[in-house]
Amino acid sequence: MDLFDKLEGRPGPLGQFTADGYGYYTFPKLEGPIGPEMTFNGKDMIVWSINDYLSIGNHPEIRKVDAEAAEKYGFSSPMGARLMTGNSDEHEALERELSDFMHKPQSLLLNYGYQGIMSVIHALVDRNDFLIYDELSHACIVDGKQLAMAEKSVFKHNDIESLEKQLKRAASRMKPNSSILVVTEGVFGMTGDLGKLKEIIALKEKYPFRLLVDDAHGFGTLGHDGSGAGTQLGCHEGIDIYFGTFAKAVALIGAFVATEPRVIEFLKANTRSQIFAKSLPMPLVVSARARLKLIRENPQWREKLWDNTHKLRKGLIDLGYNVLPSESPVTPVLTAGSTELCTTIMREMREEHGVFVSGVAYPVVPKGIVLIRLIPMAGHTDEHIQKTLKAFEAIKPIVFQSSEEKMTA
């Protein structure tokens, strides 16, 4: 059978949605300066669907740094992979600053978050090892698991008893050259709950394993200084390998891993997505340094983010919505319903109320469930929050009637 003919008949679970809803429900175009107010289809919107948590993406000082760095270096420099010709003082300085920010001995800069953690997992374990991961891990971890040659097993989401069962099984089957790597998230991006890091770390007293934490949504937003979920939970030192991305709180491209120097030295020579890929362009590295500096100097941004989060969440709960008990700024609203309800909610909010929200239904979440995920930012105002809550109040008959019909069906 011709490969292209086969692909045409095998769209995948999201294929029908990317085709039918292109430009609106999928691949929408938010235009204008990044922030809590943008334009969609020519209409002004209050936006709750981008991850610029600290509203740093359009900060005047950052825009100035970006422009000056682009003028000074261009986007070609440095050319080549870092291992060969793509290293610079700026890249190394950023790594030192990340280590200091994260209270870890050493860091390694990565080009992308998704690609980076896949490659890190692939590098860390071999065919003699055991890889154990949370069932709700992000797709990048799942794809990294697919690349890894280790024996894989999964534990129920945040279920320590389930994890211990897998650890006990792995420990009983270890050979002299076997190791165990446990992978979980600091913040689970769809539901907003934190990983049970303290409880997982406590299991080290009984089982020989190392812990890798993907803290994409926690980096910059959690902890007294923004150093993430481990600091928030009081167990940061127990995280053996910390992974963070710039795509959320830093509002940029890039990522990093922070851990012991001996592990960093190994990853420098074995993380294939970095060894065989061009180094991060200099303007992005310079910008990341400036953004990290501003984040450290402006803790009030994090405080404002949390203030907005609490106001939004309380308002939604007071309206009767089922807001999942998130422990992060991620604010998920859950209701019973179909894919049609999901698209109706998005359309009503955008067209009738000027509020841009994103929703997911099956196959991203189980059948019969609609999840509307709101991402507060430090730049949202009380006016933004109140207008959004009024919009949610206005669509209650649509949401709750559909939910009641689903429950009685």
Rosetta blueprint (number, residue, H / E / L):
1 M L
2 D L
3 L H
4 F H
5 D H
6 K H
7 L H
8 E H
9 G L
10 R L
11 P L
12 G L
13 P L
14 L L
15 G H
16 Q H
17 F H
18 T H
19 A H
20 D H
21 G L
22 Y E
23 G L
24 Y L
25 Y L
26 T E
27 F L
28 P L
29 K L
30 L E
31 E E
32 G L
33 P L
34 I L
35 G L
36 P L
37 E E
38 M E
39 T E
40 F E
41 N L
42 G L
43 K E
44 D E
45 M E
46 I E
47 V E
48 W L
49 S L
50 I L
51 N L
52 D L
53 Y L
54 L L
55 S L
56 I L
57 G L
58 N L
59 H L
60 P H
61 E H
62 I H
63 R H
64 K H
65 V H
66 D H
67 A H
68 E H
69 A H
70 A H
71 E H
72 K H
73 Y H
74 G L
75 F L
76 S L
77 S L
78 P L
79 M L
80 G L
81 A L
82 R L
83 L L
84 M L
85 T L
86 G L
87 N L
88 S L
89 D H
90 E H
91 H H
92 E H
93 A H
94 L H
95 E H
96 R H
97 E H
98 L H
99 S H
100 D H
101 F H
102 M H
103 H L
104 K L
105 P L
106 Q E
107 S E
108 L E
109 L E
110 L E
111 N L
112 Y L
113 G H
114 Y H
115 Q H
116 G H
117 I H
118 M H
119 S H
120 V H
121 I H
122 H H
123 A H
124 L H
125 V L
126 D L
127 R L
128 N L
129 D L
130 F E
131 L E
132 I E
133 Y E
134 D E
135 E L
136 L L
137 S L
138 H L
139 A H
140 C H
141 I H
142 V H
143 D H
144 G H
145 K H
146 Q H
147 L H
148 A L
149 M L
150 A L
151 E E
152 K E
153 S E
154 V E
155 F E
156 K L
157 H L
158 N L
159 D L
160 I H
161 E H
162 S H
163 L H
164 E H
165 K H
166 Q H
167 L H
168 K H
169 R H
170 A H
171 A H
172 S H
173 R L
174 M L
175 K L
176 P L
177 N L
178 S L
179 S L
180 I E
181 L E
182 V E
183 V E
184 T E
185 E E
186 G L
187 V E
188 F L
189 G L
190 M L
191 T L
192 G L
193 D L
194 L E
195 G L
196 K L
197 L H
198 K H
199 E H
200 I H
201 I H
202 A H
203 L H
204 K H
205 E H
206 K L
207 Y L
208 P L
209 F L
210 R E
211 L E
212 L E
213 V E
214 D E
215 D L
216 A L
217 H L
218 G L
219 F L
220 G L
221 T L
222 L L
223 G L
224 H L
225 D L
226 G L
227 S L
228 G L
229 A H
230 G H
231 T H
232 Q H
233 L H
234 G L
235 C L
236 H H
237 E H
238 G H
239 I L
240 D L
241 I E
242 Y E
243 F E
244 G E
245 T E
246 F L
247 A L
248 K L
249 A L
250 V L
251 A L
252 L L
253 I L
254 G L
255 A E
256 F E
257 V E
258 A E
259 T E
260 E L
261 P H
262 R H
263 V H
264 I H
265 E H
266 F H
267 L H
268 K H
269 A H
270 N H
271 T L
272 R H
273 S H
274 Q H
275 I H
276 F L
277 A L
278 K L
279 S L
280 L L
281 P L
282 M H
283 P H
284 L H
285 V H
286 V H
287 S H
288 A H
289 R H
290 A H
291 R H
292 L H
293 K H
294 L H
295 I H
296 R H
297 E H
298 N L
299 P H
300 Q H
301 W H
302 R H
303 E H
304 K H
305 L H
306 W H
307 D H
308 N H
309 T H
310 H H
311 K H
312 L H
313 R H
314 K H
315 G H
316 L H
317 I H
318 D H
319 L L
320 G L
321 Y L
322 N E
323 V E
324 L L
325 P L
326 S L
327 E L
328 S L
329 P L
330 V L
331 T E
332 P E
333 V E
334 L E
335 T E
336 A E
337 G L
338 S L
339 T H
340 E H
341 L H
342 C H
343 T H
344 T H
345 I H
346 M H
347 R H
348 E H
349 M H
350 R H
351 E H
352 E H
353 H H
354 G L
355 V E
356 F E
357 V L
358 S E
359 G E
360 V E
361 A L
362 Y L
363 P L
364 V L
365 V L
366 P L
367 K L
368 G L
369 I E
370 V E
371 L E
372 I E
373 R E
374 L E
375 I L
376 P L
377 M L
378 A L
379 G L
380 H L
381 T L
382 D H
383 E H
384 H H
385 I H
386 Q H
387 K H
388 T H
389 L H
390 K H
391 A H
392 F H
393 E H
394 A H
395 I L
396 K H
397 P H
398 I H
399 V H
400 F H
401 Q H
402 S H
403 S H
404 E H
405 E H
406 K H
407 M H
408 T H
409 A L
